[in-house]
Amino acid sequence: MLVQDRTAAPKSPKSPRPLPTTLHPNHNNNNNHHHHQNYRFSPSKSLDFSTWFSENLYKIIICFFLIATVAAVFFLRSTGDTAAFLYLQSKSQPIEKTLPFPHINWNHIPPIADRASIYASFRTEKWIVVSVSDYPSDSLKKLVKIKGWQLLAIGNSKTPSGWALKGAIYLSLEQQASLGFRVVDFVPYDSYVRKSVGYLFAIQHGAKKIFDADDRGEVIGDDLGKHFDVELIGEGARQETILQYSHENVNRTVLNPYIHFGQRSVWPRGLPLENVGEIEHEEFYTEVFGGKQFIQQGISNGLPDVDSVFYFTRKSGLEAFDIRFDEHAPKVALPQGIMVPVNSFNTIYHSSAFWGLMLPVSVSTMASDVLRGYWGQRLLWEIGGYVVVYPPTVHRYDRIEGYPFSEEKDLHVNVGRLIKFLVLWRSTKHRLFEKILELSYAMAEEGFWTEQDVKFTAAWLQDLIAVGYQQPRLMSLELDRPRASIGHGDRREFIPRKLPSVHLGVEETGTVSYEIGNLIRWRKNFANIVLIMFCAGPVERTALEWRLLYGRIFKTVVIFSQQKNEDLVVEEGNLDQLYKHLPKIFHRFSSAEGFLFLKDDTVLNYWNLLQADKTKLWITDKVSQSWSTVSFNGNSDWYGKQAEMVKNVVGSMPVHFQVNYKDAMKSDQSVTICSSEIFYIPHHYVADFVDLVSLVGDLEIHHKIAIPMFFVSMDSPQNFDSVLSTMVYKQKPPSINSTIYSAQAPAVHPWNVSSEQDFIKLVRIMAEGDPLLMELV
């Protein structure tokens, strides 16, 4: 769930702070203050050169050293040897082994006032915030005319110079940088997530409601108040009860709201793919009193907010989507414990939820607002608030330019696990902002985003306080109270309409349903299996691709390589003894059903593993070219030395391990060697594996020797699952990869992927078994 880190420390406009490790492109490095010393004339001394040299020798040495250091740094920067420069930096800074928790003095945050811009004295309560990358669209020209709302357009590096629209406030990159917000140091300069700067600007200038929108949506009827609950208190507020989804099924944590509004076969971006097949309407609803729907999600006609899997598999030709939802269906609320995808295209945030507007910066583009939505919903429960979904509020036009799957990679990899994590998460903190920071930290620890977003959260919360935002008070969590039974009198019925799905071509309906169904089956089968990969190839070119490919299927993907890469969340591990690193992964994912190890020179055809027994060990013991027994004489050669260490370990094994091992190994003068490119360890064997690793201790038994020794010690080979016995295995790679590939095999070895082009070729050939893979390229 991760993209490259853009680490930067927050910077206050008034109080000095340490320089960020990475300066934002639009910030000038003006923090070097020139100190001027006052020199007094001293009595004249002899101008003898030798005397002067001896008295000033240490100064000369220091100056020479400083000049040499500056020259070296300048040379590294100017020649582009980034690796060398980063190496120098890393040597000067200790590497932290644990994620540091930000410490904030909440009572000493200086205010940030707008004193420089021409809007310094402007105040209004209702704002529309959009990101603009092109000249004003027709939709935007209509949006700016909505009565009573101020349009705020946030520019980025793609925005044309001279961008202007009468009636709108436009903030260019330069203007954003001058506002003094800490978050400016974190947001990428080429992305819509710069809207975070805009939210702060709106709050600073009196915002009480913010409509989060995009530049291709037109408000139906040009009246936001007609569709949303713009007023929650006072004369304009609707005093009413709202239909609410039932919480009777305690195992349900997420749902598809499009079903309620008449489209069962459409699903929103951010809905876990394993939930796509849940298309039945509600048996009954309950009700909740209105007034705390602090986040209000609208439905979009035309092109609703759908993911790329839907967009590219449900479209016939180049015809634009024009999907319609039931405008007469009642709005519906979400009870605590159940979540729904929330986007940044068509959503109103009330002031009590302004803290939830923060768009994460360390995840892929189209995942940012969805992760924000789930994160925000969980925290909304802490103040007694809830999300309400509304019937069609805008019409968005399909420009026939769907975004690529790669921009959503963090959605399909971990969103299901994230929802479960959030529902179970608890905090004992006594103020909302402390809970927010604690949750952001916990999400980084779990790998849902990176440390960058922990720092970003700290900057965001400080900026909120600095612009005058008052954090809401906490309320007791309903989730922790006993759930009242839902009586017959409390039930409310609503039968959704079944509107025509005009987007489905007759000729492709069956195929698409079959492909989506397969993906859901695979995901459900492996959803609690952790994939551990070792990448011998260049991780900077392949790590994200491997996560994109296999993260769709497995619980999570852990990647090891010879060198650590914090930006790509790649852990360091020596392949020769990689088994010694596995216990910490087992501990990290202690609830996983099992662990599948895979080297990057082996292709995994996961669709052929459904019949495998996930309670048994899998390894290539029946693949003759992978698993073999080598005889030796003495310990003079490598095999002899390895065998001697194996003998020492076996001698210290508990009886059950030792009996299993000796039953499998008929001779003391031989040792089993397995290439160990792929193997599987179920949960109930994890403790045995950890015990065996501890018996090895500091002995340098090779991975290819240790793994088969462990496997035959844990269980008899006749009990291993034979799923890998039919894999394609060659000892030497062919001249062309594709000549050995078979979609019918469980795995294929060897296979070379060392670049994005190699990955694209692999995906295209694997699409024979998983056609939806073509959406990745």
N, C-alpha and C positions, 0 to 999 in steps of 0.2 A: 503494500500500500504506500509506495514511497517514490519520491522524486528527488532530484538533487537538492542538497541543502544550500540555502542562501543565508548563512549565519551572519547575524548582525546584532550588536547590542543596542538597546534603546538609548536614545539621546534626548536629553531634556533641552528645551530652548533656553533655560536660564541657568540651571545648576550644572556645573561641569561633570562629565561622565567619561569613563574610559572610551577610547576610540573603538568603533565597531571593527570586527575582524574583517568584514567585507563592506566597503563603502558602497552605498547606493549610487548608481550611475548618475543620478541627478543631484547628488550632494557634492558640494565643493569642499575639499579638505582644507578648511580654514581654521583648524584648531591649533596650528603651530603659532604660538605667541612668541614674539621676539622680545627678549628681555635685554634691556639696555643698562649697562653698568656705568657708574660715575667714577671716573679715574681721577685721582689726585696726583699732582706732580711730586715726585720724590727727589731727593738730592741727587745731583748728577753723579754718575759713576764712570769708571774707566770704560772706554769703548773697546778694550782689548777683546778680540774675538774668542780666544781660548777661555778667558774668564767667563764671558757671557755664555759660551757653549756649555761649560761645566755647570754653571748655575741653573741653566734651563734645560738640561738634558732630559729630565723626566717629562717635561712639557712637550718636548719635541717627539719623544716616543709615543706619548698619548695621542698627539695630533696625527702622527703617522698612522697609528692603529685605527683611529676614527676614519681617516681618509680612505684607508684600504678597505675598511668594512663597508663604507658608503659606496665605494667603487664596485665592490663585489655584488652588493645588492642591486645596484643600478645595472650591472652587466647581466645578472640573472633575469631581471625584469625586461630589459631591452632585447635580449636574445630570445625571449619567449620560453625559456626553460622552466616552465611552471613547476614541474616535478621537483627540480632542484631547489627552487625558491620555497615551495611548500615544505620540503624536507628541512631547510634551515629553520623555518617557522616552527615546525613541529619539535625540533630539537630544543628551541628556546622556551616551549610551553609544555608543562607536564600534561600527559594524557589522562583524563579523568576516567576511572574505571566504571563509576556509577553515574547515572543521570543526575546532574545537580538540580536541586529544587530552588526556584527563584525566591529570594527573600525581599519582601516589599514593606517599607514603613508606610502603612496606609494613612497615617496621620500627618505625614510631611511630604505631600505631593503638591508642588507649586501649581497654581492655576495657569491655564493657557488661554489667553484672550486673543481675539482677532483684532489686531491693531493696524495691520499693514494693508489688507485687501480693501477694495472699494465697497465691499459688503459688510464692513465692520459693524455698522449700526443696524443692519437688516435683521428682522426677527419675524418668523411666521411658524405656525404649528404643524402644518401639513406639507410634507415633502415627497416628491417622487425622485428616486435616485436611479440613474442608469449609467452604464458604461458605454462609451462611444469609441469606435475604431474606424468609422467612416464618416462621410458627410451626412448631415441630418436626413434621416429617412422620412418617408411620408407618415409612417406611424408615429415617429417622434414629433413631427409637426402638429399632429393631432393631440398628442399627449401633453404638449406644452400649453394647450388651450383649455385643459380641464379646469373648470372654475374652482377657485379656492385652494389649489395645490401649486406648489412651487417646484418646477423641474430643475434638478441638479444633474449636470452631465459631467462624468469623470473621464478625463482623457488618459491615454497611455501612449506608448512609443509608436503605435500604429495610427494614431489619430492624425488626420491631415492638419498641417499648420494653418492657423487662421480660422479654425473651426468656430462657428458662431450660429446661434439660433435666437431670434428675438423672443424675449420673455424667459429664456433659460439662463441659469448661472452655469458657466463652464469653468472647470478647473483644469488647467494644463499641468503637465508634469512639473514645470517650474513653480507654478503657483502652489501645487500640493506640497512641494519640498519646503516652501517658505512658511507653511502653517505652524511648524514647530511640533507636530505630532510625532511621538516615538515610533508609531507603526510604519511611518514612511520608510524607515530603514530596513524593513522586512519584506514589503510587498514587491513582487516582480514588476518591472516597469512595462511589460508587454502583455498584461493579463487583465481580465475584468475584475479580479480580486482586489484591484486598487479601489473598488467601491468602498472598502473599509475606511479609507480616508474620507470619502464623501459622507458616510454615515456620521462620522465624528464632526464634520463641518456642519451638517444639518442639526445635530444635537446642540452644538455650540451656538447655533443661531435660532434656538427656540423650538426645535422639533418636538412634537408630542406623538405624531404618527408618521411612519415612513412607509411608503409603497415601494417595495423592491421590484423593479421592472427591467425589461430589456427594450431594445429599440425596434423590435418587429412585432410588438403586441399593441393592438388597439382596444381600448376599453369599450366594451359594448354599451352603446348609449351615451358614451362620454361622461359617465357619472359614476364615480367610485362608490359614493354613498348609497346608490341604488342596489349594489351587489354585496358590499362588505358592511360590517358593523364598525363604522368609522368612529362613532361615539359609544363609549361603554358606560359613561356616567353622565349625569345631568339630564337636561330636558330632551336632548336629541337621542338619548339612548333608548334602545328597544328593550322594554321590560318583558322578557319572555323566557320560556324554557326552550332548550335546544335538544333535538334528537341526538342520542349518543350511542355509539357501538356498545354492545354488551361485553362485560368483562367476565362472563360466566366461564368461558374456556380459559383457564389460567395458563395454559401452555401457548396461547396465541400472543405473540409479541409484535407482529407487524401485519398490515393488511393492505389490499389494493383498493383505494377509494373510487377508482374509475367504475368498478362494478356497481356501486351505489348510484352512479349517475348515468347508467345505461350502457356502458361499454365493457362487457366481460372479457373480451379478447385483447384489450389494450392494457398495458401496464406502465406505470410511471418509472422514469429514470430513478434508480436508487432502490427499487424493490428487489430483494434478493431473488435471483433466478429460480431458486428452489420453491419460491412461493407463487410463481407465475401460473402454475396449474390449478391454484385454488380459486375457482371461479363461481362458487355457489354464493347466492345472496344470503343475507342475514335471516336467521330464523325469527329473530325479534330484536328490538332496540330497547334502550332505556332513555331517560331524560336527565338533563343537567340544567341548573339555572344559569342564564347568561350573565355576562359581566366580566368574566376572567379569560375570555378567548383572546389572549394577548398576541398570539400568532395566528393569522388567518390566511389559509392557503386557498387560492382561487384555482378553478379548472380553466383550461384554455381550449377553445374550439379551434378548428383548423389544424394546426400542428400542436398537439398537446406536448407536454414535457415527457418524451419517451427516450429510451436509451438506444444506442446504436444497433444492438441486437434486433430490437423491434424495427427500427428505421430501415435497416438494410435487408431484412428478411421478409417484411410484410408489404413491400412496395412492388408494384408491377410497372415496369418501365420507368419513364421520367415524369409520370403524372404526380402532381403535388398532392400531399395529404390534405384532406378536408374532412376531418373527423368531428362529429357533433355529439355533444353530451346533452342530457336532459336538463333543460333550464328550469323545469318545474319541480325537480327533486329537491327536498328540503336540505338545508345545510346540516352537517353532521359533525359531532364532536368526538374526540378520542379520549377514553378514560386513561387514568394512570396505569401503566403496564403494557399499553399498546401504542405502537408508533406508526407513522406514515411518512413517506418521502416528502420533504419540503424543499422548494427550490428558490432561486433568486430572480425568477422571471415574473412572478405574479403573486406576490405575498405582501400582506400588510403586517407590520410590527408596531405594536403599541409601546409606549414608553417603558412600561414595566418589563418588557422583553428586549429593550435596546441592546443590552449586554450580549444577546444572542445573535447579533448581526455580524459578528466577526467571521470573516471568510478565511479558512486555513490556507497557509502558503506552502506547505511541504508536501501536499498531495496533488494528484493530477487535476487538470483544469476542470473537467466536468464532474469531478468528485467533490470539489471544495464545498459547494453550497449544500449538497446532500449530506455530507458528513457534518457540516455546520447544523443542518436541520435536526439530525438525530441527537447530536450533542446538546443542542438547545432545548429539544423536547424533554430530555431527561432532567435538565436543570430547571425547566419550567415547572415541573412537578414540585420542586422545592419551595416555590412561592405560591402554590395552589392554582397555578395557571394551566391552561390546556390549549391544544390546537383544534381549530374548527376548519373543515373543508367546505368550500362554497361552490354552488353551481356555476356554470360558465360566466366568467367575469371579463375575459379578454378574448380577442381573436388574434391568433398568431399565424403569420403567413409562412408557408413552407417554401424556402428559397431553393429547394433541390440541392442542398449542400450539407448533408448530414456530417457531423463531426466524426472523426475516426475512432475506432474502438480504443486505441492507445490512450486517448484523452480521458477515458473512463476506467482505466485499468485498476485504479484503487477502489472502484465501486464493486466490481464483480469478484475481486479477490477476497475481501474481508467484511463486506457490509453485513452479512448475516451474523457473523460472529460478533461484530460490533454491537448490534442491537441486543443480543443476549447479554453481552458484557454490561451494557448501559442499564438494562432492566435490573440486573443483580447488584450494580454498584451502590455503595452506601458511603456516606461521609458523616463525621462527627463534628465538623467545623460549625461555628456559630454565626458566620456571616456569609452571605451569598457569594461575594467575590472570592472569599477563601475557598469555598466549595468549587467554584469555577476553575480556579487555578489548580486545585487538587485533582479535579477530573481530567483536565488537560494533561497534567503530569502522568496520571494513570494511563491515559490513552497512548502516550508516548512510550511508556514502559511496555505496553502490550503490542506496540508496533503499528497502531492504527494511523499515527502520524509521527513526526520526528521531534527531536529536541527543539528544532527551529520553531515549532508551533507552541511549545511551552514558553519559550522566550517571547514569542509574538503575543500570546495570551497575557503575559505579564505587562507588556507594553500597552496592549489594548485596554486593559483594566485601569492602568494608571492614566492613560489618556482620557478615559471616560470620566474619572474623578476630576481630572484637570480641566475639563470643559464644563464642569458643574453638574454632572449626572449623579443622582442619588440612588444608591442601590436599594432594591426592594427588600422588605422584611421577609424572613423565612416563615414557613408554615409547616406543621407536622405532615409527614409523608403518608398519604392514604394507603400506599402499598404495604406499609407495615402494620396497618390495622386489620383486624379480622374482617373479611369480606362478607357483607350482608347478603343473604340469599335473595334472589330476585323473584318476588311474588308475581302471581298472575296479573294483579292490578298494576304492577310497575312496568309491565311489558308494553311496548309500542310496536305496531306493525307498519312496515313499509315494503312494498314489493317493487323493486327497481324495474323500469322498462328495459326491454331488450332492443336497443336501437340498431339499425342496420350497420354492419361493418363494411362500408363501401371500399375500404382500403384493401380488403383481401381479394386477390384474384382467384377465380375458381380453379384455375389450373395449378395453383401453387399452395392452396390451402392445406391439403393433406400432407404434402412434403414438409412444409414449414412446421406444422403441428408435430410431425414425427421427429424432426430435427430438434425442436425445442424440448420435446418430451425426452429425447435421449440425453440432452444436456442436463435436464433436471434429474434424471435417473442417475447419471454419473456423479453429479454433484451430491446427491443424497447419499450415495454409496460411499464416497470418499470424503464427505464433509468434515469428518472428525479424524482424518488421517493427516499427519504432518509429513510433508515431503522435505527431505534433507538432501540438498544437492552439493556436489563438489565441482567447482568450475576450474578446470585447468587452463581454459582459454581466457582472453581479456575480459574481465568482468565489466569494465566501463562500456563495453560494446554489447554485452549479452545479458547481464544480470536482470535488467528490467524486462527484457524479452522473455527470459525463462519464467519470471514471475507472472508475466502476462499470459503465457501459454498454459502453465500448470496451475496458476492461482485460481483460475476459473473452476477448477475441479477439487482441489485439496483444501483442507482447513487453513493451512498456511504453507509458505515455501521459505525454508531457511537455507541460506547460501553460504558455503565456505569457499575460501580460496587461499592460495599461498600468502597473499597480502591482504590485510584488512582494508576495507573501504567504507568509512563511516557514512559518506554521502549516499551510498547505494545499499547501506545496511548489509554489507558483506563481512562475515566474520573470518578471522584468520585461523587457518588450520593446515597442518602438514599432512598431506595425503598418506605418507608412509605410516603414520600412526593416528589417522583421523578417528579411529574408533575410541580413542581416549577423550575426544571432545563430545561424543554422543551423550554421555550421562547428563551433562548440563542441559542439553536440549530436551532430554526426557523429563528432567525436573521442571524446566520452564513450561512445558506443555503436559503437565501431569495428568490432565483429564483426557488426553488424546486416546483414541481407540487403538492407534498403532503408528509406527514410523516406517516410512519407505525411503531407503537410501538410493540415490541415483547419481552416477557420474555424468558429466555433460557430454561425454563421448558415446552415450547410449540414449536412444530415442524410446520413450515410453508411450506405447499405444494403450492408454488407460481404458479405452472402450472394450478391450479384450480381457480385462481383469475382473469383470463383474462377478464371474463365477468362482473366483478364488475365495478360499476360506480365510477370513481376516482374523481368525483365532489361531491360525497355524503359522509357522515360520515359512518364508519363501526365500529360496536362494537357487543359484544355478548349479546345483549338485548333479543334475542329470544332463548338463550341457558339457560334453567331453572336452571341448576346447577351452572351457572356462574353469573346470574343476578337475584336478588331477592329483595323483599321489606320486611323490618323488622319493626315490631311495637314495641313501647317502652312506658313506663309509667314513666314520670319524667326524671330527668337527673342523676340518681344515678349510672346507669351502663354505660359501654363504649359507647353503641349505643346512649344512651340518651345524653351524653356529645358531641358526634359527631353531633347529630341532632341539638343540641342547637347552635353549631357553624355554621352549615348549614343554620339555620334559620336567624342568624345574617347576613350571606353573601347574602342570598336571599333578605332580607330586604333592602340591599344597592344596589341591582341590578338595572340597567336601565330597563325601562318598557318592552322592547322586550324580554330580558332575563327572567324577572320575570314572564311575561305572559306565556311564553313557559314552564317554570318550574312548575308553579301552574296547568297548564293544564295537565301535565304529572303526577303530584303527587296529588292524590285525597284527601289525608289526611295529616293533620299537625302532626299527631302522628305516623308517619312512616318515614323511611329513606331508600333510595335505596342503595344497596351495589352490586358492581360488582367486580369480581376478577381481571378484567382489565389486563389479560395476553397479550391481543392483541387488538389493535384498530387502526383506521386510521383517520387522519385529513387532508382534502384537503386544498390547499393553501388559498382559499377564506374564510376559517373558522379560519385561524391562528390568525388574529387580535382579533376575538372574544375570542379565547382560552386565549390569552395573557391578555386581559382585565379581564377575569374571575379569572385568577391567581392573578392579582394585587388586586382584591377585597378580596381574601382570606388573602393576606398580611401575617402577622405573626401567624395567627391561624393555629393550628396543625391538620388540617383536613386530615384524612388518604387518601392515594392514591385510595383505593377501594371505598371511599365515594365521593371524589372530582371528579373523572373522570365521573361517571354516572351523577352527579349533573351538570357538565359542558356540557355534551352531550345533556341532555334533555333541558338545558337552551339555547343551540345554535340552536336546531331545534327539531321539533316534532319527536318522535320515529317512527312514521309511514312513515317518509321520509328517515330513515336510510336505507342504502343498506343491504340486507339480506344475503350477500355472506357468512357470518360466521355462519349462522343459522344451517348449516349441519356439523359443525366441530365435531370431536370426543372429548367429554369432560367427564372426570371422576374426581371425587373429590379425590380419593385415587389412588396412582400409583399401577399398577399391579405388580406381582412378576417378570414378564418378560416383558420388554418394548414392544416387537414385537407383543404381543397378542392383543394390541389395535390399532395398526397402520393400516391406510387405505390410500392408494394412491389416492382414490377418494374424500377424505374429503379435505376441504380447510386448515384445521389445526388439530393438534392432541395434546391433553393435558391430563395428564402430561407425560413428558418424561425427563429422567435423562441423562445428559451428563456432566461428571466430569473428563474425561480423554481423551487422544487421542484414546484409544481403544474404548471408548463409541462413539466417533465421527465417527470412521471407521464403526462401526456397524450401526449407523444412516444413513450414506451415502449409505451403501450397500442396506439398506431397502428402502431408498428414490429413489434409482435408478430405481425402478419400474415405477415411474412417470417421471424421468429424467435420461435416461440410460447413458448420458455422465458424470454423477456424478462418475461413476466407474473409470474415469481417475484421480480422486482426490486420490484414494487409490491404 
